[in-house]
Amino acid sequence: MSRPSPTSPLRLGLIGFGCVGQGLYDILQRQPAAGFVVQRIAVKNPTKLRPLPADRFEFHADDLLDDPSLDILVEVIDDPAEAFRLVSEALRRGRRVVTANKAMVARHLPELIALQRRFGGTLLYEAAVCGSIPVIRTIDAYFGQEALPEVSGIFNGSSNYVLTGMTSAGADYATVLAEAQAQGFAETDPTLDMAAFDPRAKAVILAAHAHGRLLDPDQVLNLGIEHITAADIRFAAGRGQKIKVVACLHRLPGGGTTVFVAPQLLGPESPLYHVEREFNGVEVEAEFAGPHFWRGRGAGGHPTGSAVLADLAALRAGFRYAYPKLGALTTTLPADLEVEVYLRNLPQPLQAALALRDVSDAPAAPDRAEDYVIGYARLSLLHRHRDALRAAGAFVARTGPLRPVAEVPAPAHREPAVLAG
Amino acid sequence: MSRPSPTSPLRLGLIGFGCVGQGLYDILQRQPAAGFVVQRIAVKNPTKLRPLPADRFEFHADDLLDDPSLDILVEVIDDPAEAFRLVSEALRRGRRVVTANKAMVARHLPELIALQRRFGGTLLYEAAVCGSIPVIRTIDAYFGQEALPEVSGIFNGSSNYVLTGMTSAGADYATVLAEAQAQGFAETDPTLDMAAFDPRAKAVILAAHAHGRLLDPDQVLNLGIEHITAADIRFAAGRGQKIKVVACLHRLPGGGTTVFVAPQLLGPESPLYHVEREFNGVEVEAEFAGPHFWRGRGAGGHPTGSAVLADLAALRAGFRYAYPKLGALTTTLPADLEVEVYLRNLPQPLQAALALRDVSDAPAAPDRAEDYVIGYARLSLLHRHRDALRAAGAFVARTGPLRPVAEVPAPAHREPAVLAG
């Protein structure tokens, strides 16, 4: 079959027709001059009602991988395992692929990079991180030549929408979550978003581009807001702060990287304080360019479809990620640091297990219904006890800076004095 | 002479060694792994004291254009006319060139694009607009596939530094300007920055990438802050607002574009309200991706040098601007609209010449030292009378929305009634 001439539209094989797939399809219908046409659409469920005529759909995605008339494959399905099977198979055939599946990319990035190097295909995934914000491309291609000591941000629009609702309306978590679900800003199963698995995947992807570090998502701490209450919001407000779920990529002077996601108390001096509802925000500290901040819509069919379209145009222009800071394709552990945290509803055994240091006594407050402590905790211990914290209904939020893990001072022990003679 | 192998560093010919040139040089010295080496440096003045040994410099920039061993030419001199002569000559030889000269690019963009098309060279100029913020590349390459109804922002760090000082310290213009000059945040001749010629050039450049419009800078309205007083700052504060110099690129539904730069009163709901000191901020409204905001350092040797380095890396990767929205290489006029403005110290003849509409009576205020009016003015009339406004010491600031130019209602005239028979 002949290849299209340079001026012909590029032919897309679209795998998946959910929120992102429909967003992309709609944008391309309204932008015929963009130079892309959806040639084939593969979906999973033959009986689901869809907004296009039934003859637009087929049900064997593998058939699209085999079709040489398709210039680019766009994978936008929900299932990470099936997405990896399809994308890795396409890359094994040297194809050009765009995906929006953050969980899949975060878990399989070393293999996905290796497959591109071996078979010459290209994979782009801008839509996987922060929706319409061009964060991956900018960090990879624009800031590829300089160190980025810190990259942090609000990477999940659903939990931010809930936090904005709780803060502005004084409502409780369950009420606001139900409203967010009704309005389409939160999934029916909210765990991935509210327990911060989703922003953790995005942080793992960015760590590869920003710091050249490949991390196993399971090794990265994620703390969420499933157990937040109005009391926590009030506690933050009493300090002039808001609570936001912040992903933090922190490069250590020695070259290591710490990556974790946790609720954090922030004041108005932080640009993230002003990121509300379903928006995402990213702060980048660049060695020479200085501090940067980007804000945009983190979710939604059109914004995410727009990011997929930007990847399609980039593929047409010959762009590929350079991974400019990446060394060997081996995963490393995030470096361990101590972080100042607020912990509420923390059972005594867990408090002991976390070995908190420099604990401030909580000031007595007559209107305070529950107890909390503030102290320094090691990220590695928070990670080890994360499931126990969730099971106990504890809420944990970062309140202050990172610092090196303190050496436990040795017990007092005096050497006999040696008199110089 | 043999070409360098792909792994050899690319050899740069650096023309100019002021703030940006030294910033780039310093970054490259600290980043030997970036893959670029400054091979030759041409400067104008043979007697000036410089921070490198004298044998690093030569004095005939044309010699660099002729040197086939140089992979990329970097033009970072002050003089726009000489910069155009050198860059256009280099493009005529099909060379790869990076420039930071906004005035030159804004004035000669049609020729610069035509030369690249004819001779196959490439010109990048990210450092010309908003220092370290990747605004041109993102608008050209990432948002090239969708309409951008509005692009606006703070494009000049010097005037923003002065406004921040006036607002926070309550000081007058001359005092803060002198302090900014002493700290290196404003030039000795402040006209280009304070009278908004500099942000106008940047707006003209962005109009080509964002809206596909080539404009003659002289046809674009620029109003500055040379005549701002503490009374204006107080007036804004009384409305809960700050004054910022905002460049506005506004795309009309019919396809035209309005571009102008003027002081503007903004409240805390605007992201630009929070952009202080020498920082720049850019707001982009994208048809599908929605609202975006970017903030970063707008000036300085390292931030601007970082933007030049990003262009060098982009050239190495084969990147070139696509100008995705550009049609014919002809300049057009900005579309005319009416804008709500605050005008203080406006002589009566000028008030008549501006033909203000819907003028609000200024409320009586006993502590108000000077008179002002608020009303709608046509951008074209403000442009026609810009020099007279400056000469009269008037201060003009946008206070409200844009609207179509109103038709002057015809004088009352009654047709004789025709009775239907």
Interface residues (C-beta under 8 A of the other chain):
Chain A: G23 I27 Q31 A34 S132 I133 P134 R137 T138 A141 Y142 F143 G144 Q145 E146 P271 H274 A286 F288 A289 G290 P291 H292 F293 W294 R295 G296 R297 G300 H302 P303 G305 S306 A307 L309 A310 L312 A313 A314 A317 G318 F319 A322
Chain B: G23 I27 Q31 A34 S132 I133 P134 R137 T138 A141 Y142 F143 G144 Q145 E146 P271 H274 A286 F288 A289 G290 P291 H292 F293 W294 R295 G296 R297 G300 H302 P303 G305 S306 A307 L309 A310 L312 A313 A314 A317 G318 F319 A322
